[in-house]
Amino acid sequence: MQNKIKVGKFTIGWDEPLTLIAGPCVIEDYDMTYRIASELKEITDKIGLNFVFKASYDKANRSTHNAYRGPGLSAGLEILAKIKSKLDIAVTSDIHNADEAQLAAEILDIIQIPALLCRQTDLILAASKTGRPVNVKKGQFLAPWHVSDIVDKIISDDNAQGVLLTERGTSFGYDNLVVDFRAVAIMRRMGYPVIFDASHSGKVSSRCKLINECDCDHHTSYQKELCGILAMAAAGAGVDGLFIEVHPNPKQARCDGDTSLDIETLEPLLMRMNLMNALRVIREEPLWKGL
């Protein structure tokens, strides 16, 4: 039996509307962040989806030390609070250390745990103690059955308000992510909603200078043409929501422009996913009972 997760005015679960967790990778400034949130709210209201706006106040895991990280905890949360109030939407962001958790929880509706930190016990426990739902992005180094240990950490606290599990691909060899959709079924059996990260599941890292002595700097790229295919496959596998980073002009985004979808292309994808999701109530019971 899958637990449903209450977030603001809506509920995430197998017989609920599909949930979109989306926004820019990082907060650039108030105006751009508000613009993206407003457009996403308009799209999801039109289609009839649950919506959680995501933007990071600090990207502490950038590849290089001089890359833009965001406005920081205090200024970033202030921007998210204004947007949350003005648009009447739920918001989320990722935390990187336990000391941030309680302050972030005063604004955020969901606490997000980055994939690279998904096994950090102190961070997980601090997030669960806030009384907010915790969205754990499954590490690309982690087998799906090991996620149950993370779930146990979260629900060990009496304040825990539930878990969301986000699939974001698995490392196969160096710098190559592959999505094994069996992970969706395996994690669903843990009793909590599963989200699919369409932005990062096709990432390919390149360090050309270190290998080929070419003029390219090392960076992260993404096969964007696969984004829709992966998202639709995830809908068919029975995910409860989609995580995706978007930007009005990905080439000018200050973080993860290569992995961000142009916001103008999002609505058709969501409409197709929503049609897939409409079949869930019909097929859910026989599909999962035999697993």
C-alpha positions in Angstrom: 0.0 0.0 0.0 1.5 3.3 -1.0 1.4 6.2 1.4 0.2 9.6 0.1 2.1 12.7 0.8 0.3 16.0 1.7 2.0 19.0 0.3 0.3 22.4 0.8 -3.2 22.2 -0.7 -2.7 18.9 -2.6 -1.7 15.3 -2.2 0.9 13.2 -4.1 0.0 9.6 -4.6 -0.9 6.9 -7.2 -4.5 7.9 -7.7 -3.8 11.7 -7.5 -3.1 14.1 -10.3 0.5 14.0 -11.7 2.8 16.3 -9.8 5.3 18.5 -11.5 8.4 19.6 -9.6 10.1 22.2 -11.8 12.0 25.5 -12.0 15.4 26.8 -12.8 18.5 24.9 -11.5 19.4 27.9 -9.4 17.9 31.2 -8.3 19.5 33.9 -10.6 17.5 36.9 -9.4 14.0 37.6 -8.2 12.6 38.7 -11.6 13.8 35.7 -13.6 12.8 33.3 -10.8 9.3 34.8 -10.5 8.8 34.8 -14.3 9.6 31.0 -14.5 7.4 30.2 -11.5 4.5 32.2 -12.9 4.7 30.5 -16.3 4.9 27.1 -14.7 1.9 27.8 -12.6 -0.1 28.9 -15.6 0.8 25.7 -17.5 0.0 23.3 -14.6 -3.2 25.1 -13.8 -4.3 24.7 -17.5 -3.5 21.0 -17.6 -4.7 20.2 -14.1 -1.4 19.1 -12.5 -0.1 19.5 -8.9 2.8 22.0 -9.0 5.9 22.4 -6.7 8.3 25.2 -7.7 12.0 24.2 -7.4 14.9 26.6 -7.4 18.2 26.1 -5.5 19.4 28.9 -3.2 22.9 27.4 -3.2 24.4 24.8 -5.6 27.2 23.6 -3.4 28.1 20.7 -5.7 29.1 22.7 -8.8 31.9 21.1 -10.9 34.2 24.1 -10.5 34.8 26.3 -7.5 34.2 29.6 -9.5 30.9 28.5 -11.0 27.8 30.5 -10.0 26.2 28.9 -6.9 23.2 31.1 -6.2 22.3 34.0 -3.8 22.8 31.8 -0.7 20.6 30.6 2.1 19.1 33.8 3.5 18.6 35.8 0.3 17.5 32.7 -1.6 14.8 31.8 0.9 13.6 35.3 1.0 13.1 35.2 -2.8 11.3 31.8 -2.6 9.1 33.1 0.3 8.0 36.1 -1.8 7.2 33.9 -4.8 5.4 31.4 -2.7 3.2 34.0 -1.2 2.5 36.0 -4.4 1.6 33.0 -6.5 0.2 30.8 -3.7 2.3 27.8 -4.7 4.4 25.1 -2.9 8.2 25.5 -3.1 11.2 23.3 -2.6 15.0 23.6 -2.7 17.9 21.3 -1.8 19.8 21.6 1.5 23.5 20.6 1.8 24.1 20.5 5.5 22.2 19.8 8.6 22.4 23.3 9.9 20.3 24.6 7.0 17.3 22.3 7.6 15.2 24.1 10.2 15.6 27.5 8.6 14.8 26.2 5.2 11.8 24.4 6.5 10.2 27.7 7.6 9.8 28.5 3.9 10.0 25.2 1.9 7.1 22.8 1.6 9.4 19.9 0.7 13.0 19.5 1.7 15.1 18.1 -1.1 18.2 15.9 -0.5 20.8 16.1 -3.4 21.7 12.8 -5.0 25.4 13.0 -4.0 24.3 13.5 -0.3 21.5 10.9 -0.1 23.4 8.7 2.4 24.5 11.4 4.7 22.7 10.3 7.9 22.9 13.6 9.8 21.5 15.5 6.8 18.7 13.0 6.4 17.8 13.1 10.1 17.9 16.9 10.2 15.5 17.1 7.2 13.1 14.6 8.8 13.0 16.5 12.1 11.7 19.6 10.4 8.3 17.9 9.9 8.3 18.6 6.2 8.1 15.9 3.5 11.6 14.9 2.3 12.4 14.3 -1.3 15.5 12.1 -1.7 17.2 12.0 -5.1 18.6 8.5 -5.4 22.3 8.7 -5.9 23.5 7.6 -9.3 25.9 5.3 -7.5 23.1 3.6 -5.5 21.1 0.4 -6.3 17.4 1.0 -5.9 17.0 -1.6 -3.2 19.4 0.3 -1.0 17.1 3.3 -0.9 15.0 1.4 1.7 17.8 2.3 4.2 17.3 6.0 3.5 13.6 5.6 3.9 14.1 3.9 7.3 16.3 6.8 8.4 13.6 9.4 7.6 10.6 7.6 9.1 12.6 6.8 12.2 11.8 10.3 13.4 8.3 10.9 14.8 8.1 14.3 13.1 8.6 12.8 9.6 5.8 13.7 7.2 6.6 11.3 4.5 9.1 10.5 1.7 9.4 11.2 -2.0 11.9 9.1 -3.9 13.4 10.6 -7.1 14.9 8.4 -9.8 17.7 10.1 -11.7 19.6 7.4 -13.5 22.5 5.2 -12.6 26.2 5.4 -13.5 27.3 2.8 -16.0 31.0 3.2 -16.4 32.6 6.6 -16.5 30.4 9.7 -17.1 27.4 7.9 -18.4 24.0 7.7 -16.9 21.4 5.0 -17.8 17.9 4.8 -16.5 16.8 1.4 -15.3 13.0 1.7 -15.0 12.9 -1.3 -12.8 14.0 1.1 -10.1 10.6 2.8 -10.3 8.8 -0.5 -9.4 11.3 -1.4 -6.7 11.1 2.0 -5.0 7.3 2.1 -5.2 7.2 -1.2 -3.2 8.8 0.8 -0.3 5.4 2.5 0.1 6.1 6.1 -1.0 5.6 8.1 -4.2 8.3 8.0 -6.9 9.3 11.0 -9.0 11.3 10.9 -12.2 14.1 13.4 -12.8 14.0 14.0 -16.6 16.7 16.7 -16.4 19.6 14.8 -15.0 19.0 11.3 -16.1 20.7 11.8 -19.5 23.7 13.6 -18.2 27.1 13.0 -19.8 30.2 14.6 -18.3 33.2 15.5 -20.5 36.7 16.3 -19.4 38.2 16.8 -22.9 41.4 18.6 -21.9 42.4 15.8 -19.6 42.0 13.1 -22.2 42.3 14.4 -25.8 44.3 17.6 -25.3 41.6 19.5 -27.2 40.4 23.1 -26.7 37.2 22.1 -25.0 36.8 22.9 -21.3 35.3 20.1 -19.1 31.6 20.5 -18.7 28.4 18.6 -18.4 26.2 18.0 -21.4 22.8 16.4 -21.9 21.0 14.5 -24.7 17.9 16.8 -24.7 16.3 14.8 -27.5 15.9 12.0 -25.0 14.1 14.1 -22.4 10.6 13.5 -23.7 11.3 9.8 -24.4 12.5 9.2 -20.8 9.7 11.2 -19.3 7.1 9.3 -21.2 8.7 6.0 -20.3 8.6 7.1 -16.7 4.9 7.8 -17.0 4.4 4.4 -18.4 6.4 2.9 -15.5 4.0 4.5 -13.1 5.8 7.5 -11.5 3.8 9.9 -9.4 5.5 13.0 -10.7 8.1 14.6 -12.9 11.1 16.6 -11.9 12.5 18.9 -14.5 14.6 22.0 -14.7 13.4 24.7 -17.1 14.6 28.1 -18.3 13.3 30.7 -20.8 16.7 30.7 -22.5 18.7 27.6 -21.5 21.9 28.9 -23.3 21.9 31.9 -20.9 21.1 30.0 -17.7 23.7 30.5 -15.0 23.6 26.8 -14.0 22.9 23.6 -15.9 21.8 25.3 -19.1 22.7 22.1 -21.0 20.3 20.1 -18.9 17.5 22.7 -18.7 14.5 22.4 -21.0 13.2 25.4 -22.8 10.0 26.3 -20.9 8.1 26.8 -24.2 8.5 23.1 -25.0 7.2 21.9 -21.7 3.4 22.0 -22.1 3.1 19.4 -24.9 5.3 17.0 -22.9 3.2 17.4 -19.8 0.0 17.0 -21.7 1.2 13.6 -23.1 2.4 12.5 -19.7 -1.0 13.5 -18.2 -2.8 11.3 -20.7 -0.5 8.4 -19.6 -1.2 9.2 -16.0 -5.0 9.0 -16.6 -4.6 5.3 -17.2 -3.0 4.7 -13.8 -6.2 4.0 -11.8 -7.3 1.5 -14.4 -4.1 -0.5 -14.4 -2.5 0.1 -11.0 -3.8 -2.8 -9.0 -3.1 -5.6 -11.4 0.2 -4.1 -12.5 1.8 -3.8 -9.1 0.1 -6.7 -7.2 2.3 -9.3 -8.9 5.6 -7.7 -8.0 
